[in-house]
């Protein structure tokens, strides 16, 4: 639980109070899945076939994710 910023030795009331902040920003499964696909596209170098196989997407859907991949020669503005 250290990755959540709370210790494992907290009493139940303090643990629940610390976790209240996480409940204020619920994420839908769609958002989490889309984020995972984008991350995998960046890690796989926009390999459409790999994205299709990993996530069960069609070629057109996987291609849409790869089109939004930033060019490796460009650096984001500071």
C-alpha positions as CSV (number, residue, x, y, z in Angstrom):
1,X,0.0,0.0,0.0
2,X,3.0,2.2,0.1
3,X,2.4,3.0,-3.6
4,X,-0.9,4.6,-2.6
5,X,0.8,6.8,-0.1
6,X,-0.5,5.2,3.0
7,X,1.1,2.8,5.4
8,X,-0.2,-0.7,6.0
9,X,-0.3,-0.1,9.7
10,X,-3.0,2.6,9.7
11,X,-6.1,2.1,11.7
12,X,-9.2,1.5,9.5
13,X,-10.7,4.9,9.9
14,X,-7.5,6.7,8.9
15,X,-7.0,4.3,6.0
16,X,-10.6,5.0,4.7
17,X,-10.1,8.8,5.2
18,X,-6.8,8.6,3.2
19,X,-8.6,6.7,0.4
20,X,-11.4,9.2,0.1
21,X,-9.3,11.3,-2.4
22,X,-9.2,8.4,-4.8
23,X,-13.0,8.0,-4.8
24,X,-13.5,11.6,-5.9
25,X,-12.0,10.8,-9.4
26,X,-13.7,7.7,-10.7
27,X,-12.4,6.3,-13.9
28,X,-14.5,4.3,-16.3
29,X,-13.2,1.0,-17.8
30,X,-13.3,2.7,-21.2
31,X,-10.9,5.4,-20.2
32,X,-8.5,2.9,-18.6
33,X,-8.6,0.6,-21.6
34,X,-8.0,3.5,-24.0
35,X,-5.0,4.7,-22.0
36,X,-3.6,1.2,-21.9
37,X,-3.9,0.9,-25.7
38,X,-2.2,4.3,-26.2
39,X,0.6,3.2,-23.9
40,X,1.1,-0.1,-25.7
41,X,1.1,1.7,-29.1
42,X,4.0,3.9,-27.9
43,X,5.9,1.0,-26.4
44,X,5.4,-1.2,-29.5
45,X,6.4,1.4,-32.0
46,X,2.9,1.6,-33.6
47,X,2.8,-2.0,-34.6
48,X,-0.8,-2.4,-35.8
49,X,-0.8,-6.1,-35.9
50,X,0.4,-6.4,-32.3
51,X,-2.3,-3.9,-31.1
52,X,-4.9,-5.9,-33.0
53,X,-3.8,-9.2,-31.3
54,X,-3.4,-7.8,-27.8
55,X,-6.7,-5.9,-27.6
56,X,-8.9,-7.7,-30.2
57,X,-9.2,-4.6,-32.3
58,X,-9.8,-4.4,-36.0
59,X,-7.2,-3.0,-38.3
60,X,-9.1,0.3,-38.7
61,X,-9.4,0.8,-34.9
62,X,-5.8,-0.1,-34.3
63,X,-4.7,2.3,-37.0
64,X,-6.6,5.1,-35.4
65,X,-4.6,4.7,-32.2
66,X,-1.3,4.6,-34.2
67,X,-2.2,7.9,-36.0
68,X,-2.1,9.8,-32.8
69,X,1.4,8.5,-31.9
70,X,3.9,11.5,-31.8
71,X,6.7,11.4,-34.3
72,X,9.9,10.1,-32.5
73,X,12.0,12.9,-34.1
74,X,9.9,15.6,-32.5
75,X,10.3,16.7,-28.9
76,X,7.4,18.2,-26.8
77,X,7.8,21.9,-26.0
78,X,9.3,22.6,-22.6
